[in-house]
Amino acid sequence: MDRREKLALYAYEYGGEWPQIARAIKEERQPMPFHIRERYLTVLDSEYPASLRRLRFPPWVIFYEGDISMLNRPMITIVGSRNMTARGETYTKKAASVLSTSHVLVSGLAKGVDACVHRTAMQNGNTIAVIGSGLGTHYPHINEQLYAEISKNDLILSEYPWYSGVQKYHFPWRNRILAALGKCVIVTQAEIASGTMLTVNEAISLSKDIWCFPYPFEAKEGSGCNHLISQGAGILYETAQLRDIAVAVSHNSCKLL
């Protein structure tokens, strides 16, 4: 048994839980035998994304369905609220339609903004979904068809083995992967207290640029966006900026002069 297979078996045995896998590695435990049904990358593989190695806790194993070569292309992460408003939908479709013509768009396959990102991206280009459960769990159920389409033509990633169900704490932990993969992060709708803000905080710790769409005064659904802008995030106010961001990402930067 090589080290790569051993890591995958640890992931199966310990449900993808990072600390338990780390402990098993340190103690050189003999892993239990499992039939691993999905394809995977490990932190030992040369194909493992360099962006994930920058994380304080890089996933030991990434299970996937779809075209893994998408990880070699320039990516932009777009995230936002599950309770997407009409304004949020307009912003999301605009950002995704412009950026997907040249870049792979990364989001979390949740309802609302995430689903809108994936659907819009697939009209013009490609998308990567990072989920917080095993690949055998299609959550939320409203995105069942979307899950099937992405797994067939694009890419779904998870650090949890096939059998892993939905655990609330998996989703904020998953957000570090969303933050790491994109060259920058665009927020189309967010309240101040939201999972989206956790993704943003992780991206900031990785020195990623954050771009937000502005919302009207005291609009609760966009209060997180306005707060981030007040703290120094870029404000998106015209389509030309999205095209400029696409060019900047191609040159390994999201910073605009």
C-alpha positions in Angstrom: 0.0 0.0 0.0 1.5 3.3 -1.0 1.2 6.6 0.9 -1.4 8.0 -1.5 -3.8 5.1 -1.1 -3.2 5.2 2.7 -4.4 8.8 2.8 -7.5 8.0 0.8 -8.3 5.1 3.2 -7.8 7.4 6.2 -10.3 9.8 4.6 -12.8 7.0 4.3 -12.2 5.7 7.8 -12.5 9.1 9.5 -15.2 10.7 7.3 -12.8 13.2 5.8 -12.3 14.9 9.2 -9.0 16.8 9.0 -7.8 16.5 12.6 -8.5 12.8 12.8 -6.7 12.1 9.6 -3.7 14.2 10.8 -3.6 12.1 14.0 -3.7 8.8 12.1 -0.8 10.0 9.9 1.2 11.1 12.9 0.7 7.8 14.7 1.2 5.8 11.4 -2.0 3.8 12.0 -2.9 0.9 9.7 -6.0 2.1 7.8 -9.1 -0.1 7.6 -9.8 -1.5 4.1 -12.5 0.2 2.1 -13.7 0.1 -1.5 -13.1 3.7 -2.7 -15.6 4.3 -5.5 -14.8 7.8 -6.5 -11.7 9.3 -8.1 -9.4 11.4 -5.9 -6.3 13.6 -5.6 -4.1 13.6 -2.5 -1.8 16.3 -1.1 1.0 14.0 -2.2 0.1 14.3 -5.9 1.8 16.6 -8.3 -1.6 17.5 -9.8 -2.9 18.8 -6.4 -3.7 22.5 -6.7 -0.9 24.8 -5.5 -3.5 27.2 -4.3 -4.8 24.6 -1.8 -1.3 24.1 -0.4 -1.3 27.7 0.8 -4.1 26.9 3.2 -3.3 26.4 6.9 -5.2 23.1 6.7 -5.0 21.9 3.1 -7.4 19.0 2.4 -5.5 15.7 2.7 -7.7 14.2 -0.1 -10.0 15.7 -2.7 -12.6 13.4 -4.1 -14.1 14.4 -7.4 -16.6 13.9 -10.2 -16.0 15.4 -13.6 -13.1 17.0 -15.4 -10.2 17.4 -13.0 -8.1 19.3 -15.6 -10.3 22.4 -14.8 -8.1 22.9 -11.8 -5.3 23.9 -14.2 -7.2 26.8 -15.6 -7.6 30.3 -14.1 -10.5 30.4 -11.6 -12.6 33.1 -10.0 -14.8 32.4 -7.0 -18.3 33.9 -6.8 -20.4 33.5 -3.7 -23.4 35.0 -2.0 -26.6 34.4 -0.1 -28.8 31.3 -0.3 -31.8 33.7 -0.1 -31.1 35.4 -3.4 -33.2 38.5 -4.1 -34.0 39.9 -7.6 -31.2 42.4 -7.3 -28.8 39.6 -6.2 -29.8 37.5 -9.1 -29.2 40.4 -11.6 -25.7 41.0 -10.1 -24.9 37.3 -10.1 -25.9 36.7 -13.7 -24.0 39.7 -14.8 -20.8 38.7 -13.1 -21.0 35.1 -14.1 -22.0 35.7 -17.7 -19.0 38.1 -18.3 -16.4 36.2 -16.4 -17.3 32.6 -17.5 -16.3 33.4 -21.1 -12.7 33.3 -20.1 -12.4 31.7 -16.6 -13.7 28.8 -14.6 -16.2 30.0 -12.0 -16.0 28.4 -8.5 -19.0 28.3 -6.1 -20.5 26.1 -3.4 -23.6 24.4 -5.1 -25.9 25.8 -2.5 -29.3 27.2 -3.5 -29.6 30.9 -4.3 -26.4 32.7 -5.6 -24.3 29.5 -5.8 -26.7 27.7 -8.1 -27.2 30.8 -10.2 -23.4 31.1 -10.6 -23.1 27.5 -11.8 -26.1 27.6 -14.2 -24.9 30.9 -15.7 -21.3 29.7 -16.1 -22.4 26.6 -17.9 -24.1 28.6 -20.6 -20.8 30.2 -21.7 -18.0 28.1 -20.1 -17.2 26.0 -17.1 -17.7 25.8 -13.4 -16.4 24.0 -10.3 -18.6 23.2 -7.3 -17.1 22.6 -3.9 -19.5 20.7 -1.7 -19.7 20.1 2.1 -20.8 16.5 2.0 -19.8 13.3 0.2 -20.3 13.0 -3.6 -23.1 10.5 -2.9 -25.1 13.1 -1.1 -26.9 15.6 -3.4 -27.7 18.6 -1.1 -29.8 20.6 -1.3 -32.3 18.4 -3.2 -33.5 21.4 -5.2 -30.2 21.3 -7.0 -30.4 17.6 -7.9 -30.5 18.3 -11.7 -27.8 20.9 -11.4 -25.6 18.4 -9.6 -26.0 15.9 -12.4 -25.2 18.5 -15.1 -22.0 19.7 -13.3 -20.7 16.2 -12.6 -21.1 15.3 -16.2 -19.7 18.3 -18.0 -17.7 20.3 -15.3 -16.3 19.4 -11.9 -17.5 18.7 -8.3 -15.0 18.5 -5.5 -15.3 17.3 -1.9 -12.9 16.4 0.9 -15.5 14.1 2.3 -15.9 10.4 1.2 -18.9 9.2 -0.8 -21.0 8.1 2.1 -20.7 11.4 4.2 -24.0 13.1 4.8 -24.8 16.7 5.6 -23.2 18.1 8.7 -23.7 21.8 9.4 -20.1 22.4 10.4 -18.8 21.0 7.1 -20.0 24.0 5.2 -18.0 26.8 6.9 -15.0 24.5 6.8 -15.6 23.8 3.1 -15.5 27.6 2.5 -11.7 27.7 2.9 -11.4 25.7 -0.4 -13.7 28.1 -2.2 -11.6 31.0 -1.0 -8.3 29.3 -2.0 -9.2 28.2 -5.5 -10.2 31.5 -7.0 -7.6 34.1 -7.9 -10.1 36.6 -6.3 -13.5 36.5 -4.7 -16.6 38.3 -5.9 -19.6 38.7 -3.6 -22.9 39.4 -5.2 -25.2 39.4 -2.2 -24.5 38.9 1.5 -25.7 39.9 5.0 -23.1 40.7 7.6 -23.7 37.5 9.6 -23.5 34.9 6.9 -21.4 32.0 5.6 -20.3 34.1 2.7 -18.4 36.3 5.1 -16.5 33.3 6.3 -15.4 32.6 2.8 -14.3 36.3 2.5 -12.3 36.1 5.8 -10.5 33.1 4.5 -9.7 34.8 1.2 -8.4 37.8 3.0 -6.1 35.6 5.1 -4.7 34.3 1.7 -4.2 37.9 0.5 -6.9 37.5 -2.2 -8.7 40.6 -3.5 -12.4 40.9 -2.7 -14.9 42.6 -5.0 -18.5 43.4 -4.0 -21.7 44.8 -5.6 -23.1 47.7 -3.7 -26.6 47.8 -2.2 -29.0 50.6 -1.2 -28.8 52.3 2.2 -29.9 49.9 5.0 -30.7 47.1 2.6 -30.2 44.1 5.0 -29.7 41.6 2.2 -26.6 43.5 1.0 -25.3 44.7 4.3 -22.4 42.4 4.2 -21.4 43.7 0.7 -21.6 47.3 1.9 -19.6 46.5 5.0 -16.8 44.9 3.0 -16.7 47.9 0.7 -16.4 50.2 3.7 -13.5 48.0 4.8 -11.6 48.3 1.6 -13.1 45.7 -0.8 -13.5 46.8 -4.4 -16.8 48.2 -5.4 -18.3 46.9 -8.7 -20.4 49.6 -10.4 -20.0 48.9 -14.2 -19.6 45.9 -16.5 -16.2 47.1 -17.8 -14.7 46.3 -14.4 -15.6 42.7 -14.7 -13.8 42.5 -18.0 -10.8 44.2 -16.4 -10.9 41.7 -13.6 -10.8 38.8 -16.1 -7.7 40.3 -17.7 -6.1 40.9 -14.4 -6.7 37.3 -13.3 -5.1 36.1 -16.6 -2.0 38.0 -15.5 -2.1 36.5 -12.0 -3.6 39.5 -10.2 -7.0 40.9 -9.5 -5.7 44.3 -8.7 -6.9 47.1 -11.0 -5.0 50.3 -11.5 
